[in-house]
Amino acid sequence: MSCCYGSAPNDTGIPPVKKTTKIVILGNSAVGKTTLIHRLTVPDDEQYILQTQALTVGTAYVSMKLGGVECNVWDTAGQEKYRSIASFYIRDADVCVIAYSLVDSKSKDDLPVWEDLMSKHAPNAIKITIATMHDLCKDSCSNYACTDDHEIVVSSLSGRGISKLRSALGVAAKSKIDSRSQ
């Protein structure tokens, strides 16, 4: 048994500590969640080639190491018709990344909807807010200032903020693993 736990059950009767973290990417449709996950899987020194991405229907996930911790990164569909099943995937998340697009003001206006889902279904999750699509906003957001200490501005195309996001996710994942060991 090594999928999600560090070791098989032991003679002490104490369940083993879960060694993976669940990271869920939330946000409206078309804010770049799927492309962001693909970008996270590409090393910084490799050129990222933007390809047309398939629409995420419901959810999908990819496993990757962040900060030395095995993470399952879940990509949820942002369409309103899928929000009822999104709550199932949010449940028990260790980290929730809430994304909005710098070129879609409605996506930022809808942040409270995603924060509410997070607080209901993963109240102990660490929240990281990201502003996506910086490469598309040209002059309108060249002086964009983050509104939150945990907010990161990213561009999946140019790579801006991807290293910072990977680092933040790694720190959050490690923090969750460490808190389980105590």
N, CA and C of each residue as an Amber inpcrd file, in Angstrom:
protein
   546
   0.8480000  -1.1790000   0.0000000   0.0000000   0.0000000   0.0000000
   0.8920000   1.2390000   0.0000000   1.1740000   1.7730000  -1.1820000
   2.0240000   2.9490000  -1.2290000   1.4180000   4.0810000  -2.0340000
   0.2200000   3.9080000  -2.5460000  -0.4180000   4.9320000  -3.3710000
  -0.5490000   6.2660000  -2.6310000  -1.2510000   6.2710000  -1.5670000
  -1.5180000   7.5210000  -0.8640000  -0.9150000   7.5680000   0.5270000
  -0.3910000   6.4880000   1.0110000   0.1140000   6.4320000   2.3670000
   1.5730000   6.0250000   2.3550000   2.2990000   6.4760000   3.3700000
   3.7280000   6.2360000   3.4330000   4.1030000   4.7910000   3.6670000
   3.2800000   4.0400000   4.3370000   3.6190000   2.6480000   4.6200000
   2.3510000   1.8600000   4.9030000   2.5010000   0.5650000   4.9410000
   1.3750000  -0.3030000   5.2570000   0.9940000  -0.1150000   6.7230000
  -0.2120000  -0.5230000   7.0980000  -0.6020000  -0.4180000   8.5090000
   0.4240000  -1.1170000   9.3950000   0.6380000  -0.5340000  10.5640000
   1.6460000  -1.0970000  11.4560000   0.9960000  -1.7820000  12.6600000
   1.8240000  -2.3790000  13.5050000   1.3200000  -3.1180000  14.6650000
   0.7470000  -2.2290000  15.7510000   0.9920000  -0.9250000  15.6850000
   0.5280000  -0.0290000  16.7410000  -0.9480000   0.2860000  16.6150000
  -1.5280000   0.0030000  15.4370000  -2.9270000   0.3360000  15.2260000
  -3.1230000   1.7720000  14.8080000  -2.0550000   2.5420000  14.7500000
  -2.1400000   3.9370000  14.3280000  -2.1030000   3.9750000  12.8000000
  -3.0990000   4.5940000  12.1730000  -3.0790000   4.6360000  10.7120000
  -1.8670000   5.4200000  10.2090000  -1.3210000   5.0060000   9.0870000
  -0.1640000   5.7210000   8.5450000  -0.5400000   7.1330000   8.1100000
   0.4440000   8.0150000   8.0880000   0.2320000   9.3990000   7.6900000
   0.1050000   9.4670000   6.1700000  -0.9140000  10.1440000   5.7100000
  -1.1190000  10.3340000   4.2710000   0.0330000  11.1830000   3.7380000
   0.6920000  10.7100000   2.6780000   1.8900000  11.3770000   2.1620000
   1.6480000  12.1920000   0.9000000   0.4280000  12.2210000   0.3990000
   0.1300000  13.0380000  -0.7690000  -0.8090000  14.1660000  -0.3800000
  -0.8100000  15.2030000  -1.1930000  -1.7440000  16.2990000  -0.9490000
  -2.6720000  16.4400000  -2.1450000  -3.8370000  16.9420000  -1.8580000
  -4.8380000  17.1860000  -2.8910000  -4.9250000  18.6890000  -3.1140000
  -4.6110000  19.0850000  -4.3350000  -4.6820000  20.4870000  -4.7300000
  -5.7850000  20.6040000  -5.7670000  -6.6960000  21.5410000  -5.5640000
  -7.8120000  21.7320000  -6.4770000  -7.7100000  23.1290000  -7.0790000
  -7.8180000  23.1940000  -8.4100000  -7.8100000  24.4830000  -9.1170000
  -9.2590000  24.8480000  -9.4110000  -9.7030000  25.9940000  -8.8860000
 -11.0890000  26.4460000  -9.0260000 -11.1370000  27.7610000  -9.7940000
 -12.2640000  28.0410000 -10.3890000 -12.4600000  29.3100000 -11.0750000
 -13.4370000  29.1400000 -12.2210000 -13.8830000  30.2670000 -12.7430000
 -14.8320000  30.2500000 -13.8520000 -14.2540000  29.5390000 -15.0640000
 -15.1290000  29.2020000 -15.9760000 -14.7290000  28.6120000 -17.2410000
 -13.8540000  29.6010000 -18.0150000 -12.8540000  29.0810000 -18.7030000
 -11.9910000  29.8600000 -19.6070000 -11.0500000  30.8390000 -18.9050000
 -10.7280000  30.5890000 -17.6260000  -9.7290000  31.4400000 -16.9750000
  -8.3220000  30.8600000 -17.1110000  -8.2100000  29.6820000 -17.7170000
  -6.8920000  29.1060000 -17.9780000  -6.4450000  28.0490000 -16.9930000
  -7.3720000  27.3990000 -16.2980000  -7.0040000  26.3970000 -15.2910000
  -6.2890000  25.1950000 -15.9120000  -6.8420000  24.6620000 -16.9870000
  -6.2560000  23.4760000 -17.6200000  -4.8830000  23.8060000 -18.1990000
  -4.7690000  24.9330000 -18.8790000  -3.4820000  25.3360000 -19.4470000
  -2.4590000  25.5670000 -18.3390000  -2.8890000  26.1250000 -17.2270000
  -1.9990000  26.3420000 -16.0960000  -1.4510000  25.0200000 -15.5750000
  -2.3070000  24.0210000 -15.4320000  -1.8510000  22.7140000 -14.9500000
  -0.8460000  22.1110000 -15.9230000  -1.1200000  22.2310000 -17.2070000
  -0.1570000  21.7370000 -18.1960000   1.1660000  22.4810000 -18.0660000
   1.1040000  23.7800000 -17.8400000   2.3290000  24.5900000 -17.6920000
   3.0970000  24.1810000 -16.4390000   2.4050000  23.8440000 -15.3790000
   3.0730000  23.4190000 -14.1470000   3.8860000  22.1410000 -14.3520000
   3.5040000  21.3420000 -15.3290000   4.2000000  20.0750000 -15.5690000
   5.4390000  20.2370000 -16.4520000   5.6300000  21.4260000 -17.0280000
   6.7740000  21.6780000 -17.9120000   7.8870000  22.3420000 -17.1040000
   9.0980000  21.7730000 -17.1110000  10.2050000  22.4200000 -16.3920000
  10.4430000  23.8430000 -16.9070000  10.9050000  24.7260000 -16.0160000
  11.1150000  26.1260000 -16.3750000  12.0630000  26.3080000 -17.5500000
  13.0370000  25.4060000 -17.6970000  14.0240000  25.5840000 -18.7530000
  13.5620000  25.0440000 -20.1080000  12.3540000  24.4900000 -20.1650000
  11.8120000  24.0200000 -21.4340000  10.8100000  25.0360000 -21.9550000
  10.8050000  25.2130000 -23.2710000   9.8540000  26.1220000 -23.8740000
   8.4730000  25.4930000 -23.8200000   7.5000000  26.2860000 -23.4380000
   6.1210000  25.7970000 -23.3910000   5.4460000  26.1650000 -24.6970000
   4.8630000  25.1930000 -25.3370000   4.1500000  25.4320000 -26.5810000
   2.6640000  25.3510000 -26.2830000   1.9970000  26.4580000 -26.4600000
   0.5640000  26.5200000 -26.1930000  -0.1790000  25.7250000 -27.2560000
  -0.9960000  24.8050000 -26.8120000  -1.7960000  23.9980000 -27.7140000
  -3.2580000  24.1730000 -27.3470000  -4.1170000  23.9130000 -28.2800000
  -5.5380000  23.9640000 -27.9830000  -5.8380000  22.8730000 -26.9650000
  -6.4810000  23.2460000 -25.9010000  -6.7740000  22.3020000 -24.8290000
  -8.2180000  21.8330000 -24.9360000  -8.4250000  20.6130000 -24.5570000
  -9.7810000  20.0720000 -24.5290000 -10.5360000  20.6830000 -23.3570000
 -11.8000000  20.8150000 -23.5120000 -12.6520000  21.3320000 -22.4530000
 -12.6950000  20.3280000 -21.3020000 -12.4950000  20.8050000 -20.0940000
 -12.6040000  19.9280000 -18.9360000 -14.0840000  19.7640000 -18.6050000
 -14.5540000  18.5470000 -18.6590000 -15.9430000  18.2580000 -18.3300000
 -15.9410000  17.5890000 -16.9690000 -16.4580000  18.2850000 -15.9790000
 -16.4460000  17.7430000 -14.6250000 -15.1100000  17.9890000 -13.9700000
 -14.1760000  17.0350000 -14.1110000 -12.8730000  17.1880000 -13.4770000
 -11.8710000  16.2170000 -14.0720000 -10.6090000  16.5050000 -13.8390000
  -9.5050000  15.6320000 -14.2340000  -8.3620000  15.9540000 -13.2780000
  -7.4010000  15.0280000 -13.1290000  -6.2770000  15.3720000 -12.2700000
  -4.9850000  14.7990000 -12.8150000  -3.8850000  15.3950000 -12.3530000
  -2.5450000  14.9600000 -12.7160000  -1.7260000  14.8920000 -11.4280000
  -0.8450000  13.9050000 -11.3440000   0.0420000  13.8000000 -10.1800000
   1.3860000  14.4130000 -10.5240000   1.9510000  15.1540000  -9.5830000
   3.2710000  15.7560000  -9.7690000   3.8970000  16.0280000  -8.4150000
   5.2180000  16.1750000  -8.4040000   5.9140000  16.5320000  -7.1680000
   6.0790000  18.0390000  -7.1230000   5.7070000  18.6140000  -6.0030000
   5.8820000  20.0390000  -5.7610000   6.5170000  20.1880000  -4.3930000
   7.6720000  20.8100000  -4.3390000   8.3530000  20.9710000  -3.0620000
   8.7190000  19.6530000  -2.4240000   8.9630000  18.6300000  -3.2480000
   9.3250000  17.3150000  -2.7320000   8.1480000  16.5000000  -2.2290000
   6.9340000  17.0050000  -2.4290000   5.7340000  16.3310000  -1.9510000
   4.9280000  15.8580000  -3.1670000   4.4440000  14.6270000  -3.1060000
   3.5860000  14.1090000  -4.1710000   2.2270000  14.7830000  -4.0600000
   1.7820000  15.3900000  -5.1600000   0.5230000  16.1300000  -5.1610000
  -0.3830000  15.6310000  -6.2780000  -1.6470000  15.5180000  -5.9790000
  -2.6650000  15.2810000  -6.9980000  -3.3260000  16.6230000  -7.2540000
  -3.1320000  17.1460000  -8.4600000  -3.6570000  18.4620000  -8.8160000
  -4.9180000  18.2540000  -9.6530000  -6.0420000  18.6910000  -9.0910000
  -7.3460000  18.4820000  -9.7070000  -7.7550000  19.7240000 -10.4930000
  -8.1900000  19.5000000 -11.7170000  -8.6660000  20.5450000 -12.6150000
 -10.1790000  20.4220000 -12.6770000 -10.8770000  21.4080000 -12.1730000
 -12.3430000  21.3460000 -12.1630000 -12.9120000  22.2010000 -13.2840000
 -14.0490000  21.7930000 -13.8000000 -14.7400000  22.5710000 -14.8230000
 -15.3480000  23.8060000 -14.1650000 -15.2620000  24.9220000 -14.8490000
 -15.7650000  26.1650000 -14.2790000 -17.1860000  26.5070000 -14.6630000
 -17.7550000  25.7590000 -15.5970000 -19.1200000  26.0640000 -16.0200000
 -20.0780000  25.8770000 -14.8500000 -21.0430000  26.7730000 -14.7810000
 -21.9880000  26.7420000 -13.6610000 -22.7190000  25.4050000 -13.5600000
 -23.0010000  24.7620000 -14.6920000 -23.7480000  23.5040000 -14.6450000
 -22.9620000  22.3810000 -13.9750000 -21.6380000  22.5500000 -13.8260000
 -20.8180000  21.5240000 -13.1840000 -20.4780000  21.8510000 -11.7250000
 -20.9390000  22.9790000 -11.2180000 -20.5650000  23.3700000  -9.8420000
 -21.0680000  22.3960000  -8.7950000 -22.2040000  21.7670000  -9.0410000
 -22.7240000  20.8280000  -8.0400000 -21.8010000  19.6220000  -7.9010000
 -21.1810000  19.1640000  -8.9890000 -20.2490000  18.0390000  -8.8500000
 -18.8530000  18.5280000  -8.4610000 -18.5550000  19.8070000  -8.7170000
 -17.2530000  20.3480000  -8.3100000 -17.0940000  20.2530000  -6.7910000
 -18.1940000  20.4130000  -6.0710000 -18.1190000  20.3390000  -4.6120000
 -17.5970000  18.9820000  -4.1530000 -17.9200000  17.9330000  -4.8980000
 -17.4200000  16.5970000  -4.5750000 -15.8910000  16.5460000  -4.6760000
 -15.3320000  17.1950000  -5.6830000 -13.8870000  17.1750000  -5.8870000
 -13.1500000  18.1320000  -4.9590000 -13.8420000  19.1660000  -4.5160000
 -13.2420000  20.1190000  -3.5810000 -13.1040000  19.4920000  -2.1970000
 -14.0300000  18.6210000  -1.8520000 -14.0820000  18.0100000  -0.5180000
 -12.7170000  17.4580000  -0.1150000 -12.2890000  17.8090000   1.0700000
 -11.0340000  17.3420000   1.6640000  -9.7780000  17.8020000   0.9250000
  -9.8850000  18.8590000   0.1340000  -8.6910000  19.3970000  -0.5190000
  -7.7590000  19.9710000   0.5350000  -6.4670000  19.8210000   0.3010000
  -5.4640000  20.4090000   1.1930000  -5.1600000  21.8490000   0.7940000
  -5.1780000  22.1010000  -0.5060000  -4.8910000  23.4260000  -1.0490000
  -5.9150000  23.7210000  -2.1390000  -6.4760000  24.9220000  -2.1180000
  -7.3740000  25.3610000  -3.1850000  -6.7420000  26.5670000  -3.8640000
  -6.5430000  26.4490000  -5.1630000  -6.0660000  27.5640000  -5.9680000
  -7.2960000  28.1310000  -6.6600000  -7.5950000  29.3830000  -6.3830000
  -8.7550000  30.0200000  -6.9840000  -8.2340000  30.9830000  -8.0460000
  -8.6320000  30.7170000  -9.2950000  -8.1090000  31.4650000 -10.4370000
  -9.1570000  32.3990000 -11.0300000  -8.6760000  33.5620000 -11.4320000
  -9.5070000  34.4620000 -12.2290000  -8.6320000  35.0560000 -13.3170000
  -9.2620000  35.4950000 -14.3880000  -8.5380000  36.0400000 -15.5310000
  -8.4670000  37.5590000 -15.4500000  -7.2960000  38.0760000 -15.7460000
  -7.1240000  39.5260000 -15.7750000  -7.8720000  40.1750000 -16.9360000
  -8.3060000  39.3720000 -17.9030000  -9.0240000  39.9260000 -19.0570000
 -10.5240000  39.6220000 -18.9960000 -10.9930000  39.1210000 -17.8640000
 -12.4110000  38.7960000 -17.6960000 -12.8500000  39.2500000 -16.3110000
 -13.4300000  40.4420000 -16.2410000 -13.7950000  41.0070000 -14.9320000
 -14.8420000  40.1670000 -14.2020000 -15.7140000  39.4780000 -14.9450000
 -16.7130000  38.6200000 -14.2900000 -16.0340000  37.5100000 -13.4990000
 -14.9230000  36.9980000 -14.0090000 -14.2430000  35.9230000 -13.2890000
 -13.7320000  36.4090000 -11.9310000 -13.3300000  37.6790000 -11.8610000
 -12.9000000  38.2200000 -10.5620000 -14.1170000  38.4880000  -9.6770000
 -15.1990000  38.9750000 -10.2820000 -16.4310000  39.2160000  -9.5140000
 -16.9700000  37.9300000  -8.9040000 -16.7050000  36.7830000  -9.5680000
 -17.2050000  35.4950000  -9.0930000 -16.2900000  34.8120000  -8.0720000
 -15.1890000  35.4400000  -7.6920000 -14.2990000  34.8260000  -6.6880000
 -15.0400000  34.4210000  -5.4160000 -15.9680000  35.2390000  -4.8940000
 -16.6890000  34.8350000  -3.6800000 -17.4590000  33.5200000  -3.8370000
 -17.9370000  33.2210000  -5.0430000 -18.6500000  31.9550000  -5.2790000
 -17.7010000  30.7910000  -5.0080000 -16.4710000  30.8790000  -5.5440000
 -15.4890000  29.8040000  -5.3860000 -14.9740000  29.7500000  -3.9450000
 -14.8010000  30.9170000  -3.3270000 -14.3660000  30.9450000  -1.9300000
 -15.4180000  30.3180000  -1.0190000 -16.6970000  30.5460000  -1.3470000
 -17.7800000  29.9490000  -0.5730000 -17.7770000  28.4260000  -0.7140000
 -17.5960000  27.9270000  -1.9490000 -17.5100000  26.4710000  -2.1490000
 -16.3450000  25.8940000  -1.3570000 -15.2200000  26.6060000  -1.3850000
 -14.0450000  26.1430000  -0.6370000 -14.3450000  26.1060000   0.8610000
 -14.9290000  27.1640000   1.3860000 -15.1730000  27.2020000   2.8360000
 -16.1770000  26.1430000   3.2800000 -17.1040000  25.7760000   2.4020000
 -18.0850000  24.7370000   2.7370000 -17.5000000  23.3300000   2.6490000
 -16.6730000  23.0750000   1.6420000 -16.2490000  21.7090000   1.3520000
 -14.7900000  21.3970000   1.6840000 -14.0020000  22.4300000   1.9200000
 -12.5970000  22.2230000   2.3090000 -12.1770000  23.3610000   3.2420000
 -12.8510000  23.4460000   4.3940000 -12.6200000  24.5940000   5.2820000
 -11.1970000  24.7000000   5.8230000 -10.4490000  23.6130000   5.8270000
  -9.0880000  23.6510000   6.3520000  -8.0270000  23.7700000   5.2620000
  -8.4700000  23.9550000   4.0400000  -7.5270000  24.0620000   2.9270000
  -6.8060000  25.4060000   2.9530000  -5.6050000  25.3970000   2.4570000
  -4.8490000  26.6370000   2.2620000  -5.3180000  27.2340000   0.9420000
  -5.6270000  28.5300000   0.9450000  -6.1150000  29.1960000  -0.2620000
  -4.9870000  29.9940000  -0.9140000  -4.8600000  29.8240000  -2.2280000
  -3.9440000  30.6350000  -3.0240000  -4.7650000  31.2030000  -4.1770000
  -4.7660000  32.5120000  -4.3160000  -5.4960000  33.1520000  -5.4020000
  -4.5090000  33.5050000  -6.5050000  -4.8980000  33.2110000  -7.7530000
  -4.0330000  33.5670000  -8.8740000  -4.8070000  34.3810000  -9.9070000
  -4.1100000  35.3400000 -10.4760000  -4.6270000  36.1360000 -11.5820000
  -3.9480000  35.6070000 -12.8400000  -4.7370000  35.0830000 -13.7710000
  -4.1830000  34.4330000 -14.9550000  -4.2170000  35.3590000 -16.1770000
  -3.5790000  34.8870000 -17.2210000  -3.5860000  35.5280000 -18.5380000
  -2.9440000  36.9050000 -18.5570000  -1.9080000  37.0870000 -17.7630000
  -1.2130000  38.3690000 -17.7470000  -0.7020000  38.7480000 -19.1370000
  -0.3080000  37.7600000 -19.9250000   0.2200000  38.0280000 -21.2680000
  -0.8260000  38.6300000 -22.2100000  -2.0990000  38.4700000 -21.9220000
  -3.1580000  38.9700000 -22.7990000  -3.6690000  40.3510000 -22.4310000
  -3.2830000  40.8700000 -21.2920000  -3.9180000  42.1140000 -20.8430000
  -3.1930000  43.3740000 -21.2960000  -2.0560000  43.2480000 -21.9250000
  -1.3210000  44.3810000 -22.5070000  -1.2020000  45.5310000 -21.5210000
  -1.4760000  46.7440000 -21.9690000  -1.2940000  47.9440000 -21.1510000
  -2.2990000  48.0530000 -20.0130000  -3.4600000  47.4370000 -20.1740000
  -4.5150000  47.6060000 -19.1790000  -4.1450000  47.0570000 -17.8090000
  -3.1960000  46.1430000 -17.7450000  -2.8300000  45.6320000 -16.4220000
  -1.3130000  45.5820000 -16.2370000  -0.6000000  46.4470000 -16.9400000
   0.8540000  46.4720000 -16.7710000   1.2380000  46.9160000 -15.3660000
   0.3840000  47.7040000 -14.7470000   0.6430000  48.1560000 -13.3770000
  -0.2480000  47.4330000 -12.3780000  -0.7000000  46.2360000 -12.7490000
  -1.6110000  45.4710000 -11.9020000  -0.9770000  45.2130000 -10.5410000
  -1.7060000  45.5160000  -9.5070000  -1.2290000  45.2760000  -8.1450000
  -2.0670000  44.1780000  -7.5180000  -1.4070000  43.2190000  -6.9040000
  -2.1190000  42.1370000  -6.2370000  -2.9460000  42.7040000  -5.0940000
  -4.1170000  42.1330000  -4.8980000  -5.0070000  42.6150000  -3.8500000
  -4.9590000  41.7330000  -2.6110000  -4.1340000  40.7210000  -2.6390000
  -4.1140000  39.7280000  -1.5780000  -2.6670000  39.2510000  -1.3900000
  -2.2520000  39.0510000  -0.1650000  -0.8800000  38.5990000   0.0880000
  -0.5790000  37.2550000  -0.5520000  -1.6040000  36.4410000  -0.7520000
  -1.3990000  35.1100000  -1.3120000  -1.7370000  35.0620000  -2.8000000
  -1.8760000  36.2230000  -3.4260000  -2.2360000  36.2600000  -4.8380000
  -0.9820000  36.2790000  -5.7040000  -1.0160000  35.5110000  -6.7670000
   0.1220000  35.4010000  -7.6790000  -0.3840000  35.6840000  -9.0840000
   0.3130000  36.5480000  -9.8130000  -0.0270000  36.8520000 -11.1990000
   0.7440000  35.8890000 -12.0810000   0.0260000  35.1860000 -12.9670000
   0.6730000  34.1830000 -13.8170000   0.3010000  34.3640000 -15.2850000
   1.1760000  33.8320000 -16.1200000   0.9050000  33.6820000 -17.5470000
   1.3970000  32.2990000 -17.9370000   0.4890000  31.4480000 -18.3390000
   0.8860000  30.1080000 -18.7630000   1.6900000  30.1660000 -20.0550000
   1.4480000  31.1720000 -20.8760000   2.1680000  31.2960000 -22.1340000
   3.6070000  31.7590000 -21.9170000   3.7940000  32.8710000 -21.2040000
   5.1440000  33.4160000 -21.0220000   5.8930000  32.7450000 -19.8750000
   5.1630000  32.1350000 -18.9530000   5.8020000  31.5220000 -17.7930000
   5.8790000  32.4420000 -16.5930000   5.4250000  33.6730000 -16.7360000
   5.4560000  34.6190000 -15.6240000   4.7150000  34.0360000 -14.4200000
   5.3590000  34.0540000 -13.2730000   4.7380000  33.6300000 -12.0280000
   4.6280000  32.1270000 -11.8190000   4.9950000  31.3240000 -12.8140000
   4.8370000  29.8690000 -12.6890000   5.7720000  29.3210000 -11.6120000
   7.0220000  29.7690000 -11.5920000   7.9550000  29.3080000 -10.5540000
   7.4710000  29.7140000  -9.1680000   6.9590000  30.9340000  -9.0620000
   6.4430000  31.4110000  -7.7770000   5.2450000  30.5720000  -7.3390000
   4.3880000  30.2230000  -8.2980000   3.2260000  29.3860000  -7.9780000
   3.6610000  27.9890000  -7.5750000   4.5980000  27.3960000  -8.3310000
   5.1090000  26.0650000  -7.9630000   5.6620000  26.0860000  -6.5360000
   6.4250000  27.1270000  -6.2330000   7.0210000  27.2500000  -4.8940000
   5.9330000  27.3790000  -3.8250000   4.9520000  28.2300000  -4.0710000
   3.8560000  28.4170000  -3.1020000   3.0820000  27.1260000  -2.8940000
   2.8330000  26.3980000  -3.9810000   2.1340000  25.1170000  -3.8670000
   2.9720000  24.1080000  -3.0950000   4.2810000  24.0830000  -3.3560000
   5.1740000  23.1760000  -2.6340000   5.1990000  23.4690000  -1.1450000
   5.2730000  24.7420000  -0.7880000   5.2820000  25.1370000   0.6240000
   3.9600000  24.7510000   1.2820000   2.8500000  25.0140000   0.5950000
   1.5340000  24.6770000   1.1510000   1.3820000  23.1640000   1.3130000
   1.8170000  22.4080000   0.3030000   1.7210000  20.9440000   0.3670000
   2.5610000  20.4000000   1.5160000   3.7840000  20.8990000   1.6390000
   4.6610000  20.4400000   2.7230000   4.0770000  20.7950000   4.0800000
   3.4960000  21.9740000   4.1820000   2.8660000  22.4060000   5.4300000
   1.7400000  21.4500000   5.8270000   0.9430000  21.0220000   4.8550000
  -0.1510000  20.0940000   5.1430000   0.3820000  18.7330000   5.5760000
   1.4210000  18.2330000   4.9090000   2.0290000  16.9480000   5.2860000
   2.6050000  17.0450000   6.6890000   3.3230000  18.1380000   6.9720000
   3.9200000  18.3220000   8.2990000   2.8610000  18.3900000   9.3870000
   1.7320000  19.0390000   9.1080000   0.6780000  19.1790000  10.1250000
   0.0230000  17.8210000  10.4270000   0.0290000  16.9170000   9.4720000
  -0.5320000  15.5810000   9.7030000   0.3650000  14.7260000  10.5960000
   1.6540000  15.0390000  10.5690000   2.6240000  14.2550000  11.3450000
   2.6390000  14.6280000  12.8130000   1.9980000  15.7420000  13.1510000
   2.0450000  16.2180000  14.5380000   0.9570000  15.6140000  15.3840000
